[in-house]
Amino acid sequence: MDVAALLDTTPAAEREAVTDLLQQALAVRPDGAWRLEGVDYASGSPATGSLHRLRGRDADGHPWSLFCKVLQHVRHWPVLAQLPPPMAAQFVEQFPWRAELALWDPRVQGCLPAGMRSPVLHRVVELPDDRAAVWMEDVVEHPDPWDLARYARAAHLLGRWNARATAPEVLAVGGLPPGFALRMYAERSVPLRGLAPLSDDALWQHPWLVPHGQLRQRLRRAGERVSEVLDRLDDHRQALPHGDASPQNLLVPADEPDGFVAIDVSFTSPHALGFDLGQLVVGPVHASLLPAAELPGVVGVVVPAYLDGLAAEGVRVPERDVRWAFAASALLRSGLDAVPYHLVGRGEAGAGALVAERLALSAFLVDQFDDADRSSRAAQRSGRAS
């Protein structure tokens, strides 16, 4: 798309439209020239059509920039054609492609604690054919990598956000029932991406996978419990989460290194407290920013920090409940289908290392779930005995 298309105007009217947007967004006038850049991204979101950055200089020569994300109806998603037709039709009918706009709903904005904010929303331009251009602040990020202290700070603020998002009026923002988004993923995507390959005996004879037969069996057993686990999660205390709170979506501003700018909310239906910790720890592994071997250290700081955040807002839940919900939802969302089976045996550079790393991620997530599940069941037995 070009600038005129992103502003739903004609090329002849582009200058006027850009000038109007800049005056509204940044209170500046352009010097007459600007350029639109495409922004590369690795996103599995069916609702993301494209990303853009508009740059230029104002009349005084100072640089300015705006960020634009195009949301699209999922019928435009290229991967849709790869799904079985009945599943594709149901997906098109039910997927809430405009859900990211919930971040700027006043009820959600009221949940954001000090130190956690959204980008400034400048304008939503409705485009033809069920698309929307979301013009927002272009956040300049701090260059330092995440350390454990930053993970803990993010978890604490997510805890405060989630605690505030347990209010009934916030839970109603998306108009969806508890667990809807995770259930949609676990019942429709995981069987194709995770459970089917786990049942493929020929695939698991490959030398890259043979040593992991025990892990395969544990994942298959967990896969048999998907419906049960989803139902249990729905019985836990619910909050409207960020939904994809990976470090990639919690931007650290260059001028505010202790704060975060939350972007790309997802899974916008109520989910159990603890759900948001999943992407906080798994997201950087998916992006090859954190080795799976370092996950125990990250989990060791984020769970207590998250609980502290909940408590700071007056929400107190048993630690074992949060740990179980975190472990269960992370396994369903990221553990059962973590392995990129399509790369097994491929000669592409790094394919073997990536498969091995994702196997390590799966092993960590199923270990975490089994530990949390044993603790939860022991507490239930103890409660019945007393």
Helices and strands as residue ranges (DSSP letters): H 3-6, G 11-13, H 14-26, E 30-38, E 48-58, E 63-72, G 74-76, G 78-82, H 85-94, G 99-104, H 106-109, E 116-117, E 121-127, E 131-137, H 148-164, H 168-171, H 180-184, I 185-189, H 190-190, I 191-195, H 196-198, G 203-205, G 210-212, H 213-223, H 226-235, E 238-239, G 247-249, E 250-251, E 260-262, E 271-272, H 276-286, G 292-294, H 295-312, H 319-330, I 331-335, G 341-343, H 351-385
